[in-house]
Amino acid sequence: MEREVIEKDRTIASVADSYDLVAQTAGNRVARYRKGHAIEQDEAKMVESD
């Protein structure tokens, strides 16, 4: 679910609706996902800039 928002550029509201969740719940899950994967994203950016 979280990857749909991040990788497919879907809105949190549309993803929440398709999974029958409250938008705030989906937003919290996306925020946790981003925080948990921040190191991976930073490393990928560093590789791209080299």
Contact map, one row per residue, 1 for C-alpha under 8 A:
11111000000000100000000000000000000000000000000000
11111100000000000000000001001100100000000000000000
11111111000000000000000000000000000000000000000000
11111111110000100000000000000000000000000000000000
11111111111100100000000000000100000000000000000000
01111111110000000000000000000100000000000000000000
00111111100000000000000000000000000000000000000000
00111111110000000000000000000000000000000000000000
00011111111000000000000000000000000000000000000000
00011101111101100000000000000000000000000000000000
00001000111111100000000000000000000000000000000000
00001000011111110000001001100000000000000000000000
00000000001111111000001001000000000000000000000000
00000000011111111100000000000000000000000000000000
10011000011111111110000001000000000000000000000000
00000000000111111111111011000000000000000000000000
00000000000011111111111000000000000000000000000000
00000000000001111111100000000000000000000000000000
00000000000000111111100000000000000000000000000000
00000000000000011111110000000000000000000000000000
00000000000000011111111011000000000000000000000000
00000000000000011001111111000000000000000000000000
00000000000110011000111111100000000000000000000000
00000000000000000000011111110000000000000000000000
00000000000000010000111111111000000000000000000000
01000000000110110000111111111100000000000000000000
00000000000100000000001111111110000000000000000000
00000000000000000000000111111111000000000000000000
01000000000000000000000011111111100000000000000000
01001100000000000000000001111111110000000000000000
00000000000000000000000000111111111000000000000000
00000000000000000000000000011111111100000000000000
01000000000000000000000000001111111110000000000000
00000000000000000000000000000111111111000000000000
00000000000000000000000000000011111111000000000000
00000000000000000000000000000001111111100000000000
00000000000000000000000000000000111111111000000000
00000000000000000000000000000000011111111100000000
00000000000000000000000000000000000111111110000000
00000000000000000000000000000000000011111111000000
00000000000000000000000000000000000011111111100000
00000000000000000000000000000000000001111111110000
00000000000000000000000000000000000000111111111000
00000000000000000000000000000000000000011111111100
00000000000000000000000000000000000000001111111110
00000000000000000000000000000000000000000111111111
00000000000000000000000000000000000000000011111111
00000000000000000000000000000000000000000001111111
00000000000000000000000000000000000000000000111111
00000000000000000000000000000000000000000000011111
